[in-house]
Amino acid sequence: MNPFEMVVLIVAIVMITSVMRARYSHRHRQVEDDPAERVETLRLKDEVKQLKERIHVLERIATDKESTLSRQIEELRDGK
């Protein structure tokens, strides 16, 4: 391959890459600008927050029951 062909090949690769990058960037911006998508994203974030709070409460209940059960067993052993 001579140097001229190499330069043409490099320029073609750079052009194709820049076109693909511009196309992807344009699609990505359209999704972000869509108000319906923004509303859906906020709704999903709120739902995730609520689910995390529920998990936290369930974890607290699960660990509290274990310590309560252990304490009750110890009380029965001690004869209280």
C-alpha positions in Angstrom: 0.0 0.0 0.0 1.5 3.3 -1.0 1.4 6.4 1.3 -1.4 8.1 -0.7 -3.7 5.1 -0.2 -2.9 5.1 3.5 -3.8 8.7 3.9 -7.1 8.2 2.0 -7.9 5.2 4.2 -7.2 7.2 7.4 -9.3 10.1 6.3 -12.2 7.8 5.4 -12.1 6.1 8.8 -12.1 9.4 10.6 -15.0 10.7 8.5 -17.1 7.5 9.1 -16.3 7.6 12.8 -17.3 11.3 13.1 -20.6 10.7 11.2 -21.4 7.8 13.5 -20.6 9.8 16.6 -22.8 12.7 15.4 -25.7 10.3 14.7 -25.5 8.7 18.1 -25.2 12.0 19.9 -28.3 13.3 18.1 -30.4 10.3 19.1 -29.2 10.6 22.6 -30.1 14.2 22.9 -33.6 13.5 21.5 -34.4 11.1 24.2 -33.2 13.5 26.9 -35.3 16.4 25.5 -38.5 14.4 25.4 -40.8 15.6 28.2 -42.5 12.2 28.4 -39.2 10.5 28.9 -38.2 13.0 31.6 -41.5 12.4 33.5 -41.1 8.7 33.2 -37.5 8.9 34.5 -38.6 11.0 37.5 -41.4 8.5 38.3 -39.0 5.6 38.1 -36.5 7.4 40.4 -39.3 8.0 42.9 -40.4 4.4 42.8 -36.8 3.2 43.3 -36.5 5.5 46.3 -39.7 4.1 47.8 -38.6 0.5 47.3 -35.2 1.2 49.0 -37.1 2.6 52.0 -39.3 -0.5 52.1 -36.2 -2.7 52.0 -34.6 -0.7 54.8 -37.7 -1.2 56.9 -37.9 -5.0 56.1 -34.2 -5.4 57.0 -34.7 -3.6 60.3 -37.7 -5.8 61.1 -35.8 -9.0 60.1 -32.8 -8.1 62.3 -35.0 -6.9 65.2 -37.0 -10.2 65.2 -33.7 -12.2 65.5 -32.5 -10.2 68.5 -36.0 -10.3 70.1 -36.1 -14.1 69.6 -32.7 -14.5 71.1 -33.6 -12.4 74.1 -36.8 -14.4 74.7 -34.9 -17.7 74.6 -32.4 -16.3 77.1 -35.2 -15.2 79.3 -36.7 -18.6 79.2 -33.4 -20.2 80.1 -32.9 -17.9 83.0 -36.4 -18.7 84.3 -37.9 -15.2 84.2 
